[in-house]
Amino acid sequence: MTSDDVFATEHTRAMIAGDAASAALGMTVVRAEPGHAVVTMTVRADMLNGFQVAHGGLVFALADTAFALACNETDTVTLAAGADIAFLSPARAGDVLEAVADRRALAGRSGLYDIRVTAQDGRVVAEVRGRSRTSALTMPSS
C-alpha cells in the first residue's frame, strides 16, 4: 500500500470496484483497512424522503458500505449477519455524510462493529451496531 492508497488490502479494492450500489450513491472510500473504514457520501435531492430529509435506508447504505469494508480483510467473504441503527439527527440535501466503522470484537467467524455516521458540521446523524459472519464463499478472482 502506498501512502496515498486508501486500501490496505486488494480484497477491499476488488470488493468496492464491483459495488454498483455504492457507486450509484456517489460514495467515496476515504480509508479501508482491517477492522476500520471511512466512507463519505453527499446527500442529493433524489435521496430525500417526503419530509425533505435523507431517506434512512440511504443513510444505512452508507454505514453498511463502511461496515463491509472494515470486516472484509481476506478473500473469504464476510457478510452482515444483522445490524441495528439509531437515527439521531436528520441529514438534508447538500450534507456530506461520513461513516466511520470500527471493529469492536472478533471471535471465530463472528464480528461486532460500530459505525458512526456524522455530517460535515459534526452532528451525529446515526449510530449503527453491525454483526458480521464470515462465510464459506471467496471473492472472485479479478
Order of alpha helices (4+ residues) and beta strands (2+ residues): alpha-alpha-beta-beta-alpha-beta-beta-beta-beta
